[in-house]
């Protein structure tokens, strides 16, 4: 399978701030590749370098076979870019926004009319076609932004947290549309901070402090996690949490209903035994059970362990 994006040693500094730190990346064609990471992890900066909007401080990135820096104009004609703010013209109508985007890509009048009409139907915008974009709801603006980004039928879509300002149903509908586009041959790179969206990607890279700390198919990442996970049931969960919080091998503790979900370092040979020993003589009866890891566990383990190594250094 060919790669739509290849990055090697991709780096970007803003003064003394190292925003992206030597990223190596291969994005397969005709798949959804996800960037998962907290704010400030380098997701948006990396995407902007792929678009040719930012010059890398070091390294290289090839997009659809073209150098994103020296062949930026060629790259832009082959990709669609959608930001979390949607980048719409609020004082233009839905139809005018779409027509203007067509003109940017040099489509003639007849082709513009055809593409706009098709987009309005395909993205269910007919009811709002005459309304100003600034009056639309979050979900409606999202549909319009995606329609605008795909009018020129790009081979690659770069989506920077496109669902951060919409309701759950709109998020679900949006993702179904992304899979439709992949089925038509489009490659999609999408950044998100939602775990459920990350799980829907074919491939995933977890970013932290400008570096990729884990990457691969989400299920494989959960299977191969560098940590152990146990869940605890007890009549006194606050006490159990306090007792475990002081254990050096504990990476995180999260309450899930009537259970505590505990992530521990992988170096432990007997994670359940470690937990039981920490609770012995202090807490009442407790059930301790090892459970499969989730993608959220992968994220916490990857970012926590890197943070601990940085502090130790």
Secondary structure as the mmCIF struct_conf table of DSSP 4:
data_model
#
loop_
_struct_conf.conf_type_id
_struct_conf.id
_struct_conf.beg_label_comp_id
_struct_conf.beg_label_asym_id
_struct_conf.beg_label_seq_id
_struct_conf.end_label_comp_id
_struct_conf.end_label_asym_id
_struct_conf.end_label_seq_id
STRN STRN1 UNK A 3 UNK A 14
TURN_TY1_P TURN_TY1_P1 UNK A 15 UNK A 16
STRN STRN2 UNK A 17 UNK A 28
TURN_TY1_P TURN_TY1_P2 UNK A 29 UNK A 30
BEND BEND1 UNK A 31 UNK A 31
STRN STRN3 UNK A 32 UNK A 36
TURN_TY1_P TURN_TY1_P3 UNK A 39 UNK A 40
BEND BEND2 UNK A 41 UNK A 42
HELX_RH_AL_P HELX_RH_AL_P1 UNK A 43 UNK A 51
TURN_TY1_P TURN_TY1_P4 UNK A 52 UNK A 52
BEND BEND3 UNK A 53 UNK A 54
BEND BEND4 UNK A 57 UNK A 57
STRN STRN4 UNK A 58 UNK A 63
TURN_TY1_P TURN_TY1_P5 UNK A 64 UNK A 65
STRN STRN5 UNK A 66 UNK A 67
TURN_TY1_P TURN_TY1_P6 UNK A 68 UNK A 71
HELX_RH_AL_P HELX_RH_AL_P2 UNK A 72 UNK A 78
STRN STRN6 UNK A 79 UNK A 82
TURN_TY1_P TURN_TY1_P7 UNK A 84 UNK A 85
TURN_TY1_P TURN_TY1_P8 UNK A 90 UNK A 91
BEND BEND5 UNK A 92 UNK A 92
STRN STRN7 UNK A 93 UNK A 93
HELX_RH_AL_P HELX_RH_AL_P3 UNK A 94 UNK A 104
TURN_TY1_P TURN_TY1_P9 UNK A 105 UNK A 106
HELX_RH_AL_P HELX_RH_AL_P4 UNK A 109 UNK A 122
TURN_TY1_P TURN_TY1_P10 UNK A 123 UNK A 124
HELX_RH_3T_P HELX_RH_3T_P1 UNK A 126 UNK A 128
TURN_TY1_P TURN_TY1_P11 UNK A 129 UNK A 130
BEND BEND6 UNK A 131 UNK A 131
STRN STRN8 UNK A 132 UNK A 132
HELX_RH_3T_P HELX_RH_3T_P2 UNK A 133 UNK A 135
BEND BEND7 UNK A 136 UNK A 136
HELX_RH_AL_P HELX_RH_AL_P5 UNK A 138 UNK A 150
TURN_TY1_P TURN_TY1_P12 UNK A 151 UNK A 152
BEND BEND8 UNK A 155 UNK A 155
STRN STRN9 UNK A 156 UNK A 160
BEND BEND9 UNK A 161 UNK A 161
TURN_TY1_P TURN_TY1_P13 UNK A 162 UNK A 165
BEND BEND10 UNK A 166 UNK A 166
HELX_RH_AL_P HELX_RH_AL_P6 UNK A 168 UNK A 183
TURN_TY1_P TURN_TY1_P14 UNK A 184 UNK A 185
STRN STRN10 UNK A 187 UNK A 192
BEND BEND11 UNK A 193 UNK A 193
HELX_RH_AL_P HELX_RH_AL_P7 UNK A 195 UNK A 199
TURN_TY1_P TURN_TY1_P15 UNK A 200 UNK A 200
BEND BEND12 UNK A 201 UNK A 202
STRN STRN11 UNK A 203 UNK A 208
TURN_TY1_P TURN_TY1_P16 UNK A 209 UNK A 210
STRN STRN12 UNK A 211 UNK A 216
HELX_RH_AL_P HELX_RH_AL_P8 UNK A 218 UNK A 223
TURN_TY1_P TURN_TY1_P17 UNK A 224 UNK A 224
BEND BEND13 UNK A 226 UNK A 226
STRN STRN13 UNK A 227 UNK A 234
BEND BEND14 UNK A 235 UNK A 235
HELX_RH_AL_P HELX_RH_AL_P9 UNK A 237 UNK A 245
TURN_TY1_P TURN_TY1_P18 UNK A 246 UNK A 246
TURN_TY1_P TURN_TY1_P19 UNK A 248 UNK A 249
STRN STRN14 UNK A 250 UNK A 256
TURN_TY1_P TURN_TY1_P20 UNK A 257 UNK A 258
STRN STRN15 UNK A 259 UNK A 265
TURN_TY1_P TURN_TY1_P21 UNK A 266 UNK A 267
BEND BEND15 UNK A 269 UNK A 269
HELX_RH_AL_P HELX_RH_AL_P10 UNK A 271 UNK A 279
TURN_TY1_P TURN_TY1_P22 UNK A 280 UNK A 282
BEND BEND16 UNK A 283 UNK A 283
STRN STRN16 UNK A 286 UNK A 290
HELX_RH_AL_P HELX_RH_AL_P11 UNK A 295 UNK A 312
#
